[in-house]
């Protein structure tokens, strides 16, 4: 039985939510900020997936560090979309804890990997 990979699961589910939010923003005719959010928000999980087949511990840490940067950028776009009233308080409060959780998980995994 394969061990659950929480960061892989959560980053994939987050990407699905980001795609859904992007579709909503496209309907609201917001294309520029939402495209940035879509790119960074889906890149988190893509880099987590890449890290599964890392060639070394350093490569693993590097891939997850890219995920962490993308998560940080995604949080920026979400904050900006909220502050500029493109997403509602309800939409923001639904997704914000999820990006915070990903940031914490990624930071923890990277720090643990570096200390081993």
C-alpha positions, -999 to +999 in steps of 0.1 A: +000+000+000+014+034-010+020+059+017-002+090+015+015+120+002-003+149+019+015+177+001+008+160-033-029+156-024-034+191-010-015+209-038-035+190-064-068+199-047-056+235-044-048+236-081-084+224-089-097+252-067-075+277-085-087+266-119-123+270-106-116+305-093-099+314-126-130+304-145-151+326-122-127+356-126-128+351-164-166+354-163-161+386-144-138+398-172-107+398-151-079+382-171-045+397-162-043+391-124-062+358-126-039+344-153-009+351-130-028+334-101-036+304-124+000+300-134+015+302-099-013+283-082-011+253-105+027+253-105+028+245-068+015+210-074+034+205-106+067+211-088+056+189-059+051+161-085+085+168-100+101+165-066+088+129-064+113+119-090+141+141-079+176+129-088+191+138-054+182+153-020+194+187-033+172+183-063+142+174-041+148+204-019+152+226-050+119+214-065+100+220-033+117+254-029+102+263-063+068+251-050+072+273-020+081+304-041+050+297-063+028+293-032+041+326-019+034+343-052-001+328-053-008+342-019+002+376-032-022+373-062-051+362-039-045+391-015-044+415-045-075+401-060-093+404-027-081+439-020-091+451-055-126+436-050-122+410-077-130+382-052-154+384-024-147+381+013-163+346+012-143+335-017-111+348-001-118+333+033-125+299+016-091+298-002-067+318+020-064+291+047-055+266+020-026+286+007-014+293+042-015+255+049+005+247+018+031+274+027+035+258+062+037+223+048+062+231+022+084+251+047+083+222+071+092+196+045+121+217+032+134+224+067+132+188+077+149+176+045+177+201+050+183+190+085+186+153+077 
